[in-house]
Amino acid sequence: MTREELLAYPERKWDEVLRNVTGVWVIPAQKQHESGWGCMSFLATFLNKEKEPVRFGGGCDDVMFEGDKFRMDCDYPSGIIHIWSNKPFAITLDVSSISFIDEEIYRRSTGDIEAVSWLW
């Protein structure tokens, strides 16, 4: 995957929580956050393979992980980082910091009773 290919996907609404995500490509946004760190853009892929990947972020300089099943690898030759999990996860709103949260933890913390796909 090239940077241009990843950035060509549609962007989510800033206030949309993404659910049932299985992977995220981390794309350097090539701009500096006011904190001094570099900003990141992201592309999420979903458990439902028919759902089109969606881009988010761009102004984020920090990612927090809640859960213990996250893994990371690096695309060659682009050097773009890919974060993934065998268990679906949720991604919070686009602000300075974004959280990647295990779907079970997210459901419990929000009181969401909707069953997630991997439990069916």
Contacts in CASP RR format, 6 or more apart in sequence:
PFRMAT RR
TARGET T0000
AUTHOR 0000-0000-0000
METHOD contacts of the structure
MODEL  1
MTREELLAYPERKWDEVLRNVTGVWVIPAQKQHESGWGCMSFLATFLNKE
KEPVRFGGGCDDVMFEGDKFRMDCDYPSGIIHIWSNKPFAITLDVSSISF
IDEEIYRRSTGDIEAVSWLW
1 25 0 8 1.000
1 75 0 8 1.000
1 78 0 8 1.000
1 80 0 8 1.000
2 78 0 8 1.000
3 27 0 8 1.000
3 78 0 8 1.000
3 80 0 8 1.000
6 25 0 8 1.000
6 27 0 8 1.000
6 41 0 8 1.000
6 43 0 8 1.000
6 55 0 8 1.000
6 80 0 8 1.000
7 27 0 8 1.000
7 41 0 8 1.000
7 43 0 8 1.000
7 55 0 8 1.000
9 43 0 8 1.000
9 52 0 8 1.000
9 53 0 8 1.000
9 54 0 8 1.000
9 55 0 8 1.000
10 52 0 8 1.000
10 54 0 8 1.000
10 55 0 8 1.000
11 54 0 8 1.000
11 55 0 8 1.000
11 56 0 8 1.000
12 18 0 8 1.000
12 44 0 8 1.000
12 54 0 8 1.000
12 55 0 8 1.000
12 56 0 8 1.000
12 94 0 8 1.000
14 93 0 8 1.000
14 94 0 8 1.000
15 93 0 8 1.000
15 94 0 8 1.000
16 93 0 8 1.000
17 90 0 8 1.000
17 91 0 8 1.000
17 92 0 8 1.000
17 93 0 8 1.000
18 44 0 8 1.000
18 46 0 8 1.000
18 54 0 8 1.000
18 56 0 8 1.000
18 90 0 8 1.000
18 91 0 8 1.000
19 88 0 8 1.000
19 90 0 8 1.000
19 103 0 8 1.000
19 106 0 8 1.000
19 116 0 8 1.000
20 46 0 8 1.000
20 47 0 8 1.000
20 48 0 8 1.000
20 88 0 8 1.000
20 90 0 8 1.000
20 103 0 8 1.000
20 116 0 8 1.000
20 117 0 8 1.000
20 118 0 8 1.000
21 44 0 8 1.000
21 45 0 8 1.000
21 46 0 8 1.000
21 47 0 8 1.000
21 88 0 8 1.000
21 89 0 8 1.000
21 90 0 8 1.000
21 91 0 8 1.000
21 100 0 8 1.000
22 45 0 8 1.000
22 46 0 8 1.000
22 47 0 8 1.000
22 84 0 8 1.000
22 85 0 8 1.000
22 88 0 8 1.000
22 89 0 8 1.000
23 44 0 8 1.000
23 45 0 8 1.000
23 82 0 8 1.000
23 83 0 8 1.000
23 84 0 8 1.000
23 85 0 8 1.000
24 42 0 8 1.000
24 43 0 8 1.000
24 44 0 8 1.000
24 45 0 8 1.000
24 82 0 8 1.000
24 83 0 8 1.000
24 84 0 8 1.000
24 91 0 8 1.000
24 100 0 8 1.000
25 42 0 8 1.000
25 43 0 8 1.000
25 45 0 8 1.000
25 75 0 8 1.000
25 80 0 8 1.000
25 81 0 8 1.000
25 82 0 8 1.000
26 40 0 8 1.000
26 41 0 8 1.000
26 42 0 8 1.000
26 63 0 8 1.000
26 80 0 8 1.000
26 81 0 8 1.000
26 82 0 8 1.000
26 83 0 8 1.000
27 40 0 8 1.000
27 41 0 8 1.000
27 42 0 8 1.000
27 43 0 8 1.000
27 80 0 8 1.000
28 38 0 8 1.000
28 39 0 8 1.000
28 40 0 8 1.000
28 41 0 8 1.000
29 38 0 8 1.000
29 39 0 8 1.000
29 40 0 8 1.000
29 41 0 8 1.000
29 57 0 8 1.000
29 58 0 8 1.000
29 59 0 8 1.000
30 39 0 8 1.000
31 38 0 8 1.000
31 39 0 8 1.000
31 58 0 8 1.000
31 59 0 8 1.000
32 38 0 8 1.000
32 39 0 8 1.000
33 39 0 8 1.000
33 59 0 8 1.000
33 60 0 8 1.000
33 61 0 8 1.000
33 96 0 8 1.000
35 61 0 8 1.000
35 62 0 8 1.000
35 96 0 8 1.000
36 61 0 8 1.000
37 61 0 8 1.000
37 62 0 8 1.000
38 61 0 8 1.000
39 57 0 8 1.000
39 58 0 8 1.000
39 59 0 8 1.000
39 60 0 8 1.000
39 61 0 8 1.000
40 57 0 8 1.000
40 58 0 8 1.000
40 59 0 8 1.000
40 60 0 8 1.000
40 61 0 8 1.000
40 63 0 8 1.000
41 55 0 8 1.000
41 56 0 8 1.000
41 57 0 8 1.000
41 58 0 8 1.000
41 59 0 8 1.000
42 55 0 8 1.000
42 56 0 8 1.000
42 57 0 8 1.000
42 58 0 8 1.000
42 60 0 8 1.000
42 91 0 8 1.000
42 98 0 8 1.000
43 53 0 8 1.000
43 54 0 8 1.000
43 55 0 8 1.000
43 56 0 8 1.000
44 53 0 8 1.000
44 54 0 8 1.000
44 55 0 8 1.000
44 56 0 8 1.000
44 91 0 8 1.000
45 53 0 8 1.000
46 53 0 8 1.000
47 88 0 8 1.000
47 117 0 8 1.000
47 118 0 8 1.000
48 117 0 8 1.000
56 91 0 8 1.000
56 94 0 8 1.000
56 98 0 8 1.000
57 94 0 8 1.000
57 98 0 8 1.000
58 94 0 8 1.000
59 94 0 8 1.000
59 96 0 8 1.000
60 94 0 8 1.000
60 95 0 8 1.000
60 96 0 8 1.000
60 97 0 8 1.000
60 98 0 8 1.000
61 96 0 8 1.000
61 97 0 8 1.000
62 96 0 8 1.000
62 97 0 8 1.000
62 98 0 8 1.000
63 97 0 8 1.000
63 98 0 8 1.000
63 99 0 8 1.000
63 100 0 8 1.000
64 97 0 8 1.000
64 98 0 8 1.000
64 99 0 8 1.000
64 100 0 8 1.000
65 99 0 8 1.000
65 100 0 8 1.000
65 101 0 8 1.000
66 99 0 8 1.000
66 100 0 8 1.000
66 101 0 8 1.000
66 102 0 8 1.000
66 105 0 8 1.000
66 106 0 8 1.000
67 89 0 8 1.000
67 101 0 8 1.000
67 102 0 8 1.000
67 105 0 8 1.000
68 102 0 8 1.000
69 85 0 8 1.000
69 86 0 8 1.000
69 87 0 8 1.000
69 102 0 8 1.000
70 83 0 8 1.000
70 84 0 8 1.000
70 85 0 8 1.000
70 89 0 8 1.000
70 100 0 8 1.000
71 83 0 8 1.000
71 84 0 8 1.000
71 85 0 8 1.000
72 81 0 8 1.000
72 82 0 8 1.000
72 83 0 8 1.000
72 84 0 8 1.000
73 81 0 8 1.000
73 82 0 8 1.000
73 84 0 8 1.000
74 80 0 8 1.000
74 81 0 8 1.000
74 82 0 8 1.000
75 81 0 8 1.000
75 82 0 8 1.000
83 100 0 8 1.000
85 102 0 8 1.000
87 102 0 8 1.000
87 103 0 8 1.000
87 104 0 8 1.000
87 118 0 8 1.000
88 103 0 8 1.000
88 116 0 8 1.000
88 117 0 8 1.000
88 118 0 8 1.000
89 100 0 8 1.000
89 101 0 8 1.000
89 102 0 8 1.000
89 103 0 8 1.000
89 106 0 8 1.000
90 100 0 8 1.000
90 101 0 8 1.000
90 102 0 8 1.000
90 103 0 8 1.000
90 106 0 8 1.000
91 98 0 8 1.000
91 99 0 8 1.000
91 100 0 8 1.000
91 101 0 8 1.000
92 98 0 8 1.000
92 99 0 8 1.000
92 101 0 8 1.000
101 109 0 8 1.000
103 116 0 8 1.000
103 118 0 8 1.000
104 116 0 8 1.000
106 112 0 8 1.000
107 113 0 8 1.000
107 114 0 8 1.000
107 116 0 8 1.000
END
